[in-house]
Amino acid sequence: MSEVVLAYSGGLDTSVCIPLLKEHYGFDRVITVLVDVGQPRWDIERGNQRAEKLADEHYVIDARDEFVNNYLFPINKSERFL
């Protein structure tokens, strides 16, 4: 059984990728992963709803704290010294 993991946004482009991966590339299972970095809640919910219909398995990773602390705060600190 062949599986593939797709970084998934829930938008049209990544939603179309799911059947393409199965029909044209021969994957038996498509597992989607949506990463929450603080986008609007409706964006996450839309992605979850679409993934439930299209994907064989779906995960959401809550990366909000990591994104803010490790990427946004350091950018803000470095801008003060420019």
DRENTORKOL-3810 file (N, C-alpha, C; in nm, 4 decimals):
REM DRENTORKOL-3810
@n.u->0.0848; n.v->-0.1185; n.w->0.0000; ca.u->0.0000; ca.v->0.0000; ca.w->0.0000; c.u->0.0887; c.v->0.1240; c.w->0.0000
@n.u->0.0634; n.v->0.2133; n.w->-0.0921; ca.u->0.1427; ca.v->0.3360; ca.w->-0.0988; c.u->0.0651; c.v->0.4524; c.w->-0.0387
@n.u->0.1360; n.v->0.5301; n.w->0.0405; ca.u->0.0762; ca.v->0.6447; ca.w->0.1080; c.u->0.1576; c.v->0.7694; c.w->0.0780
@n.u->0.0904; n.v->0.8829; n.w->0.0854; ca.u->0.1589; ca.v->1.0106; ca.w->0.0690; c.u->0.0977; c.v->1.1089; c.w->0.1692
@n.u->0.1813; n.v->1.1981; n.w->0.2200; ca.u->0.1352; ca.v->1.3031; ca.w->0.3114; c.u->0.1369; c.v->1.4341; c.w->0.2345
@n.u->0.0245; n.v->1.5051; n.w->0.2396; ca.u->0.0077; ca.v->1.6300; ca.w->0.1666; c.u->-0.0064; c.v->1.7456; c.w->0.2646
@n.u->0.0811; n.v->1.8452; n.w->0.2537; ca.u->0.0646; ca.v->1.9689; ca.w->0.3294; c.u->-0.0592; c.v->2.0358; c.w->0.2734
@n.u->-0.1615; n.v->2.0508; n.w->0.3561; ca.u->-0.2961; ca.v->2.0832; ca.w->0.3092; c.u->-0.3445; c.v->2.2157; c.w->0.3652
@n.u->-0.3965; n.v->2.3010; n.w->0.2770; ca.u->-0.4522; ca.v->2.4292; ca.w->0.3210; c.u->-0.6044; c.v->2.4273; c.w->0.3231
@n.u->-0.6623; n.v->2.3375; n.w->0.2476; ca.u->-0.8081; ca.v->2.3353; ca.w->0.2353; c.u->-0.8578; c.v->2.4167; c.w->0.1183
@n.u->-0.7670; n.v->2.4796; n.w->0.0461; ca.u->-0.8043; ca.v->2.5577; ca.w->-0.0710; c.u->-0.8245; c.v->2.4686; c.w->-0.1924
@n.u->-0.8590; n.v->2.5319; n.w->-0.3024; ca.u->-0.8876; ca.v->2.4584; ca.w->-0.4254; c.u->-0.7667; c.v->2.3791; c.w->-0.4740
@n.u->-0.6503; n.v->2.4415; n.w->-0.4734; ca.u->-0.5319; ca.v->2.3746; ca.w->-0.5287; c.u->-0.4954; c.v->2.2474; c.w->-0.4531
@n.u->-0.4903; n.v->2.2541; n.w->-0.3199; ca.u->-0.4529; ca.v->2.1332; ca.w->-0.2457; c.u->-0.5670; c.v->2.0323; c.w->-0.2407
@n.u->-0.6908; n.v->2.0782; n.w->-0.2519; ca.u->-0.8044; ca.v->1.9849; ca.w->-0.2555; c.u->-0.8040; c.v->1.9045; c.w->-0.3851
@n.u->-0.7690; n.v->1.9685; n.w->-0.4955; ca.u->-0.7612; ca.v->1.8994; ca.w->-0.6244; c.u->-0.6457; c.v->1.7990; c.w->-0.6244
@n.u->-0.5424; n.v->1.8268; n.w->-0.5465; ca.u->-0.4271; ca.v->1.7362; ca.w->-0.5413; c.u->-0.4645; c.v->1.5979; c.w->-0.4872
@n.u->-0.5625; n.v->1.5892; n.w->-0.4006; ca.u->-0.5961; ca.v->1.4608; ca.w->-0.3385; c.u->-0.6399; c.v->1.3577; c.w->-0.4429
@n.u->-0.7427; n.v->1.3861; n.w->-0.5238; ca.u->-0.7773; ca.v->1.2854; ca.w->-0.6253; c.u->-0.6683; c.v->1.2669; c.w->-0.7313
@n.u->-0.5931; n.v->1.3723; n.w->-0.7627; ca.u->-0.4834; ca.v->1.3581; ca.w->-0.8588; c.u->-0.3773; c.v->1.2609; c.w->-0.8080
@n.u->-0.3445; n.v->1.2713; n.w->-0.6810; ca.u->-0.2443; ca.v->1.1812; ca.w->-0.6244; c.u->-0.2900; c.v->1.0358; c.w->-0.6307
@n.u->-0.4195; n.v->1.0137; n.w->-0.6155; ca.u->-0.4727; ca.v->0.8770; ca.w->-0.6212; c.u->-0.4877; c.v->0.8283; c.w->-0.7657
@n.u->-0.5505; n.v->0.9082; n.w->-0.8476; ca.u->-0.5862; ca.v->0.8642; ca.w->-0.9828; c.u->-0.4689; c.v->0.8675; c.w->-1.0807
@n.u->-0.3843; n.v->0.9677; n.w->-1.0714; ca.u->-0.2783; ca.v->0.9832; ca.w->-1.1704; c.u->-0.1410; c.v->0.9371; c.w->-1.1225
@n.u->-0.1222; n.v->0.9324; n.w->-0.9899; ca.u->0.0081; ca.v->0.8932; ca.w->-0.9381; c.u->0.0032; c.v->0.7606; c.w->-0.8623
@n.u->-0.1147; n.v->0.7030; n.w->-0.8498; ca.u->-0.1291; ca.v->0.5685; ca.w->-0.7963; c.u->-0.1173; c.v->0.5511; c.w->-0.6461
@n.u->-0.1292; n.v->0.6565; n.w->-0.5701; ca.u->-0.1251; ca.v->0.6410; ca.w->-0.4249; c.u->-0.2572; c.v->0.5837; c.w->-0.3752
@n.u->-0.2470; n.v->0.4878; n.w->-0.2823; ca.u->-0.3668; ca.v->0.4258; ca.w->-0.2260; c.u->-0.4314; c.v->0.5135; c.w->-0.1191
@n.u->-0.3468; n.v->0.5814; n.w->-0.0443; ca.u->-0.3976; ca.v->0.6647; ca.w->0.0657; c.u->-0.3318; c.v->0.8017; c.w->0.0616
@n.u->-0.4134; n.v->0.9051; n.w->0.0841; ca.u->-0.3619; ca.v->1.0422; ca.w->0.0942; c.u->-0.3928; c.v->1.0915; c.w->0.2349
@n.u->-0.2875; n.v->1.1283; n.w->0.3054; ca.u->-0.2994; ca.v->1.1803; ca.w->0.4419; c.u->-0.2722; c.v->1.3296; c.w->0.4344
@n.u->-0.3646; n.v->1.4089; n.w->0.4845; ca.u->-0.3491; ca.v->1.5541; ca.w->0.4798; c.u->-0.3076; c.v->1.6070; c.w->0.6168
@n.u->-0.2247; n.v->1.7119; n.w->0.6139; ca.u->-0.1800; ca.v->1.7775; ca.w->0.7362; c.u->-0.1994; c.v->1.9273; c.w->0.7179
@n.u->-0.2788; n.v->1.9858; n.w->0.8034; ca.u->-0.3043; ca.v->2.1295; ca.w->0.8024; c.u->-0.2329; c.v->2.1889; c.w->0.9236
@n.u->-0.1506; n.v->2.2900; n.w->0.9017; ca.u->-0.0743; ca.v->2.3519; ca.w->1.0098; c.u->-0.1392; c.v->2.4856; c.w->1.0455
@n.u->-0.1818; n.v->2.4971; n.w->1.1703; ca.u->-0.2444; ca.v->2.6199; ca.w->1.2205; c.u->-0.1348; c.v->2.7102; c.w->1.2755
@n.u->-0.1104; n.v->2.8223; n.w->1.2049; ca.u->-0.0124; ca.v->2.9209; ca.w->1.2505; c.u->-0.0803; c.v->3.0517; c.w->1.2896
@n.u->-0.2104; n.v->3.0443; n.w->1.3122; ca.u->-0.2830; ca.v->3.1623; ca.w->1.3559; c.u->-0.3768; c.v->3.2206; c.w->1.2524
@n.u->-0.3991; n.v->3.1487; n.w->1.1434; ca.u->-0.4938; ca.v->3.1970; ca.w->1.0439; c.u->-0.6363; c.v->3.1966; c.w->1.1021
@n.u->-0.7302; n.v->3.2637; n.w->1.0371; ca.u->-0.8669; ca.v->3.2711; ca.w->1.0902; c.u->-0.9274; c.v->3.1323; c.w->1.1129
@n.u->-1.0092; n.v->3.1208; n.w->1.2157; ca.u->-1.0713; ca.v->2.9925; ca.w->1.2525; c.u->-1.1490; c.v->2.9329; c.w->1.1356
@n.u->-1.2182; n.v->3.0163; n.w->1.0596; ca.u->-1.2992; ca.v->2.9629; ca.w->0.9497; c.u->-1.2105; c.v->2.8958; c.w->0.8448
@n.u->-1.0877; n.v->2.9420; n.w->0.8335; ca.u->-0.9938; ca.v->2.8827; ca.w->0.7392; c.u->-0.9581; c.v->2.7398; c.w->0.7820
@n.u->-0.9349; n.v->2.7224; n.w->0.9103; ca.u->-0.9054; ca.v->2.5890; ca.w->0.9649; c.u->-1.0278; c.v->2.4988; c.w->0.9507
@n.u->-1.1442; n.v->2.5506; n.w->0.9858; ca.u->-1.2676; ca.v->2.4710; ca.w->0.9777; c.u->-1.2978; c.v->2.4290; c.w->0.8344
@n.u->-1.2786; n.v->2.5185; n.w->0.7401; ca.u->-1.3008; ca.v->2.4859; ca.w->0.5990; c.u->-1.2065; c.v->2.3742; c.w->0.5549
@n.u->-1.0811; n.v->2.3853; n.w->0.5943; ca.u->-0.9843; ca.v->2.2817; ca.w->0.5612; c.u->-1.0207; c.v->2.1477; c.w->0.6216
@n.u->-1.0654; n.v->2.1490; n.w->0.7464; ca.u->-1.1058; ca.v->2.0246; ca.w->0.8125; c.u->-1.2259; c.v->1.9609; c.w->0.7427
@n.u->-1.3239; n.v->2.0413; n.w->0.7071; ca.u->-1.4441; ca.v->1.9891; ca.w->0.6409; c.u->-1.4100; c.v->1.9266; c.w->0.5056
@n.u->-1.3265; n.v->1.9940; n.w->0.4292; ca.u->-1.2893; ca.v->1.9400; ca.w->0.2980; c.u->-1.2042; c.v->1.8148; c.w->0.3110
@n.u->-1.1132; n.v->1.8151; n.w->0.4061; ca.u->-1.0266; ca.v->1.6984; ca.w->0.4249; c.u->-1.1078; c.v->1.5763; c.w->0.4687
@n.u->-1.2106; n.v->1.5972; n.w->0.5512; ca.u->-1.2952; ca.v->1.4851; ca.w->0.5935; c.u->-1.3621; c.v->1.4173; c.w->0.4745
@n.u->-1.3953; n.v->1.4947; n.w->0.3730; ca.u->-1.4616; ca.v->1.4396; ca.w->0.2547; c.u->-1.3637; c.v->1.3770; c.w->0.1563
@n.u->-1.2420; n.v->1.4311; n.w->0.1470; ca.u->-1.1518; ca.v->1.3922; ca.w->0.0400; c.u->-1.0358; c.v->1.3020; c.w->0.0825
@n.u->-0.9818; n.v->1.3256; n.w->0.2002; ca.u->-0.8606; ca.v->1.2542; ca.w->0.2426; c.u->-0.8948; c.v->1.1253; c.w->0.3154
@n.u->-0.7984; n.v->1.0358; n.w->0.3185; ca.u->-0.8161; ca.v->0.9110; ca.w->0.3927; c.u->-0.7901; c.v->0.9301; c.w->0.5410
@n.u->-0.7045; n.v->1.0256; n.w->0.5713; ca.u->-0.6701; ca.v->1.0565; ca.w->0.7092; c.u->-0.6313; c.v->1.2040; c.w->0.7122
@n.u->-0.6610; n.v->1.2719; n.w->0.8245; ca.u->-0.6353; ca.v->1.4157; ca.w->0.8314; c.u->-0.5870; c.v->1.4527; c.w->0.9708
@n.u->-0.4862; n.v->1.5398; n.w->0.9749; ca.u->-0.4312; ca.v->1.5881; ca.w->1.1008; c.u->-0.4215; c.v->1.7402; c.w->1.0969
@n.u->-0.4372; n.v->1.8007; n.w->1.2155; ca.u->-0.4151; ca.v->1.9441; ca.w->1.2311; c.u->-0.3046; c.v->1.9600; c.w->1.3344
@n.u->-0.2034; n.v->2.0365; n.w->1.3000; ca.u->-0.0943; ca.v->2.0650; ca.w->1.3929; c.u->-0.1103; c.v->2.2080; c.w->1.4410
@n.u->-0.1206; n.v->2.2242; n.w->1.5715; ca.u->-0.1318; ca.v->2.3576; ca.w->1.6302; c.u->0.0099; c.v->2.4112; c.w->1.6522
@n.u->0.0544; n.v->2.4952; n.w->1.5615; ca.u->0.1899; ca.v->2.5502; ca.w->1.5684; c.u->0.1880; c.v->2.6997; c.w->1.5993
@n.u->0.0783; n.v->2.7481; n.w->1.6551; ca.u->0.0663; ca.v->2.8926; ca.w->1.6800; c.u->0.1736; c.v->2.9441; c.w->1.7740
@n.u->0.1915; n.v->2.8801; n.w->1.8886; ca.u->0.2919; ca.v->2.9275; ca.w->1.9843; c.u->0.4319; c.v->2.9221; c.w->1.9255
@n.u->0.4646; n.v->2.8115; n.w->1.8618; ca.u->0.5972; ca.v->2.7984; ca.w->1.8011; c.u->0.6200; c.v->2.9049; c.w->1.6934
@n.u->0.5193; n.v->2.9273; n.w->1.6112; ca.u->0.5320; ca.v->3.0263; ca.w->1.5037; c.u->0.5556; c.v->3.1664; c.w->1.5600
@n.u->0.4771; n.v->3.2021; n.w->1.6592; ca.u->0.4898; ca.v->3.3363; ca.w->1.7181; c.u->0.6224; c.v->3.3510; c.w->1.7914
@n.u->0.6549; n.v->3.2555; n.w->1.8773; ca.u->0.7750; ca.v->3.2675; ca.w->1.9607; c.u->0.9055; c.v->3.2496; c.w->1.8838
@n.u->0.9069; n.v->3.1592; n.w->1.7873; ca.u->1.0320; ca.v->3.1280; ca.w->1.7188; c.u->1.0528; c.v->3.2036; c.w->1.5883
@n.u->0.9465; n.v->3.2600; n.w->1.5326; ca.u->0.9601; ca.v->3.3266; ca.w->1.4028; c.u->0.9161; c.v->3.4726; c.w->1.4043
@n.u->0.8008; n.v->3.5012; n.w->1.4651; ca.u->0.7531; ca.v->3.6395; ca.w->1.4638; c.u->0.8251; c.v->3.7285; c.w->1.5649
@n.u->0.8387; n.v->3.6828; n.w->1.6890; ca.u->0.9070; ca.v->3.7649; ca.w->1.7889; c.u->1.0513; c.v->3.7954; c.w->1.7494
@n.u->1.1289; n.v->3.6985; n.w->1.7010; ca.u->1.2660; ca.v->3.7317; ca.w->1.6593; c.u->1.2706; c.v->3.8354; c.w->1.5463
@n.u->1.1762; n.v->3.8317; n.w->1.4554; ca.u->1.1726; ca.v->3.9322; ca.w->1.3482; c.u->1.1497; c.v->4.0696; c.w->1.4077
@n.u->1.0567; n.v->4.0794; n.w->1.5010; ca.u->1.0256; ca.v->4.2066; ca.w->1.5644; c.u->1.1473; c.v->4.2618; c.w->1.6381
@n.u->1.2219; n.v->4.1758; n.w->1.7063; ca.u->1.3403; ca.v->4.2207; ca.w->1.7808; c.u->1.4491; c.v->4.2692; c.w->1.6857
@n.u->1.4683; n.v->4.2007; n.w->1.5757; ca.u->1.5755; ca.v->4.2389; ca.w->1.4829; c.u->1.5428; c.v->4.3693; c.w->1.4111
@n.u->1.4173; n.v->4.4010; n.w->1.3906; ca.u->1.3798; ca.v->4.5249; ca.w->1.3234; c.u->1.4114; c.v->4.6480; c.w->1.4072
@n.u->1.4144; n.v->4.6328; n.w->1.5372; ca.u->1.4437; ca.v->4.7471; ca.w->1.6261; c.u->1.5852; c.v->4.7984; c.w->1.6074
@n.u->1.6745; n.v->4.7123; n.w->1.5610; ca.u->1.8145; ca.v->4.7493; ca.w->1.5500; c.u->1.8543; c.v->4.7891; c.w->1.4096
@n.u->1.7604; n.v->4.7943; n.w->1.3179; ca.u->1.7922; ca.v->4.8334; ca.w->1.1809; c.u->1.7958; c.v->4.9832; c.w->1.1649
END
